[in-house]
Structure formats: structure tokens, C-alpha cells
């Protein structure tokens, strides 16, 4: 080896591996054939330069690429997708297989060694095994691992094929070990399928690691932390507890976020011998291990103790945008550049500009951008048409709030069970404790009717305005505003009839019926006292009484239709009069007064 070549090689090794490796090279290159082989390997490594395009202004080298394959998902996790759904990109906006492989090839040749496939849910993308197989062909250029993050719903049968194609690492998302709570968190069934996928993954020889991702939300699943820890006793998995993070539409609340330090305290009290475990380079999780346990624990503290200084991740969204930070709303379209005919060199320049714009660290959790940043499902972490999400009804016992909806699964199940044992039964709750419609298929269609009534209490000024009595000044602007909306009684009557006909759209488990007749009357009354204040001389005594009678010939009754008509009619009166009486009105006494037909027979209140 000439002096010039040796000098250049020493310089390259020192730059790439540091002085310690250079000393090792200097001490061993002159002696053994093994040392000569090592020097040749070092020479090859030195010639494989890490592209400056993947190094940001804070000298962080980005060798990890997360590729979202789709925006679609077969679950509707509340922390990932807004309750109203998301606007999915048109199909032609999503990267094709060839575009994904082209970008992956460019990133790998520039220094990326690890690729993770995400979504949405990556397993819903057709041809996933082919994408993995084509990524696996990039190993000669430096790719070392191919991972995937999945919810596991449709995984257990396909996993062997994915592993055969080249999959090496698997992250499975599972936030609860309670099947009922699973349906509340994901808005879908499938808990058993995820557990089967976990079992398949654990027993798959081709996977280098299996990790279980658990998003912890205070008052929801934080009580299950120790249950998840027990999974690591005999399973070689890493359970990773992830802090609840803010994204568009997931109604993030600081009060719902459980800091990783608090979880560690809980675990440490139960397992005092828990010890810190070595972390992988650039790993987002802080690892811990319980002596004698097969698996390990990890804490991803994105909110309470971010790991920005060692971040080596870049994200490619399903529609071809590069995101340099999960919490940064800025995006650059590589898809548009490719489709304009950009060369690999031009694409690398675009990537380099995006990487250079990466901040030193993301904002504090109070200042995270949840307005312009995408929902999590459209980023890929964990038509144009809306993917609609059906809301869960409120449950009867309140313990905590999620999206302002009270529920407590275990108490709810016990409550449902106790009502059955006492002989009482909710017709809209099935044997599995889930809401359901009543099956009326075997019932006979009969003539049915129902009458309901209710009152709105109003001040005298509003009463005089409606009835035309008193000395209401017609030049008063507020009174003119009320009168400009039209006749209060007529408008409320029409609204009540319309509301009656839309009952099945408003009440989730109500059957749609062919209504044959709706009769609604609204009557101003003077001298009526609220039922709860019979002796209160100051109580309001001016009301409007709404009465609705609904008839049909069908398999179920029309009580709900009558009650809806009364409610909508009274609310319309409120809306019409709020300019003059908004702070003084009160609605009440909405009841069914009479019904006919049906198996239970006729009914008249008070008889």
C-alpha cells in the first residue's frame, strides 16, 4: 500500500469511525491477513459516503425513514382519527408502488439504513408483500432492516408471507387488554384478532424484534399498565408506553396525558428490582427490564421529555409529502416533483432543503400545532370523501370523560348484568352488553298512536308578545326582531312536525316508521305554575304548552316520535323568543300522556 493511499485511508477511517478505530487500524494493518481484510472493509465503508442532504443544520444524521403506504385504516382509534372522520386523498394522489420504491432507493443510497412501513393501516394496502420484497432488494445498497407498525387486525395469516418477503421488525398497536374497552377506543371490534397476531409474531422465527405500542390515556387505560408489564414475564416482547400526543381533531388534553415518569413510579413500586436497560442508538424509547422477565419495557415520552436531540427520523406520507418532524405542519411534496420529471439529483436537493428546515426541537406540549398539522392517521405513525365514524352513546355510569362522553366499561358491564339478574332488561342492550336495535321482525303491524306534551315557561313580556295582549311597543327593535322571524306558534308547529318525521335520524336506535298522521298544537297558557314549585308565588306562570299526537300502522310504537315532536316544537319557541326572554325561559314536563296499540296495550297517564 503506497504512502498516499495509506494516508488517505487513515484520514477516512478517522472521520467515519473516530480516533479509536484509527488506532486499531494502525496497530493491526501491518501484521495479519485478517487485519488486511479489515482494512479493505474499512476502505469500502469509507467510500460509502452519507449524503449531506440527510444531515440537518444541527448535525443530526437521518438514517431512518418511515413510509406511510395508505391513509385508510380498519380501526377508528380516537387519538388517531377525529370523531367526524378525515378527508381521504383521491386515489391518484397516493404514491404508486414504483414511486415508493424509487424514493426508498434514493433514500437508501443516500444513507438510510432502516425503513418502517406505516399507514393508516399498512396491511390494507394491496400488494404489501410485493412492496416489502422490492424493498428487501435494497439491502446491497445499505438497507439493514424493514419494519412495520400495524394494528394487527388482519395480520396473523399474512405475517409469514411478509417475513418471507423480508420483514424484520414488527410493532403492534394494542392499547387495552379489555375487549369491551378496545371497542370504545377503536370504535370497532377485533380485540381477539390482535391477540392472535401478537401470538403469531412472538412465535415467528424470522422477526428480529416484536414491540407492543400502548398509548396511555389518564382515566381510560392507565389502570392496565401493570397488566401489560406482566406480558413481558414469559414473552420476548418490548412493551412501549407512549404518551398521549396532540393531533388535529383528537381533542388532546394535558389532563389526559400521563407522563412516563409517573408510569415508571407505578411500575417501580410493584417491581423494585426494575433496572435501566441499554437503548438502541437513536431509539425513541427509554428501556427498562425486570430481572428474570423474558421481555422488556420502554417509555416514549414525546411530550414530557422529548428526544429531539437524537432524532434521526424522516417521514414520507401516503400522498408523497416529506415531513421532517411529526409535530411540524410543514410539508414538501416529492410526489409532485417526481411527476414533473425531476431527476434523482433534483429530488435529493428538495429533500436536503426540507431537512435543513428541521427545527432543533418541537414546540412545548402547550404550543403544539394541532390546527394546521395533519391528524395522526394521515401522517403515518402510529375520495375526496369522508371516512365517517359512528359515535358511541353515553353509558349510564360516569367515571371519566373522553371526548366529553362519559363511560366506564367494567361498571357498565356489571350494571347491565345486574339488571338482567333482577328481572329488568334494557331492550336496546344485547346479551353482550353492546347497544343494538330491537328486533321487530316477528311482530305484527297494527294501528298505533301516541300523544306527548310539554311546556316552556316564559316571562309575561314574551307571553304578551305572542298573544298580542299588553302594551308591547311595536317600535321596539328587539320586538321587531322576534316578529320578523314570523309567527312563533306557526313556525314551532311546523318544526315539530318536521322533527317528528326525522326521529329515526336523531335517535340512533329508533326504527324508521311510515307515519300516517301528525297533529301538533301549541297553546299559550296563563296561571300555570311549575310542578316543582307549587307554592312559590314568584314562579313564572306564563307558558306555552305543546301537544303532539302521532299515528302509524307498523310493528313498533310512536312514543319517541311524539316526544321528539314536542321537544323540537318547544326548542323552536325558545329560539324564536330568545331575544326577549333567553335568560328566563325553562322547558319541562315533557311526557307521554296517552298511547294505543301494541302488545303492552293502551295507556293513559293518570288512569
Secondary structure, 3 states (H helix, E strand, C coil): CCHHHHHHHHHHHHHHHCHHHHHHHHHHCCCCHHHHHHHHHHHHHHHCCCCHHHECCCCCECCEEEEECCCCCCCCCCCCCCCCCCECCCHHHCCCHHHHHHHHHHHHHHCCCEEEEECCCHHHCCCHHHHHHHHHCCHHHCCCEEEEEECCCCCCCCHHHHHHHCCCEEEEECCCCCHHHHHHHHCCCCHHHHHHHHHHHHCCCCCCEEEEEEEEECCCCHHHHHHHHHHCCCCCCEEEEEECCCCCCCCCCHHHECCHHHHHHHHHHHCCCCEECCCCCCCCCEEEECCCCCCEEEEECCCCCCCHHHCCEEEECCCCEEECCCCCCCCEEHHHHHHCCCCHHHHHHHHHHHHHCCCCCCCCCCCCCCCCCCCHHHHCCCCCCECCCCCCCCCCCCCEEECCEEECHHHHHHHHHHHHHCCCCCCCECCCCCECCCCCCCCCCEEEEEEEEEEEEECHHHHHHHHCCCCCCCCCHHHHHHHHCCCHHHHHHHHHHHHHHCHHHHCCCCCCCCEEEEEEEEEEEECCCCHHHCCCCCCCCEEEEEEEEEEEEECCCCHHHHHHHHHHHHHHHHHHHHHHHCCCCEEEEEEEEEEECCCCCCEECCC
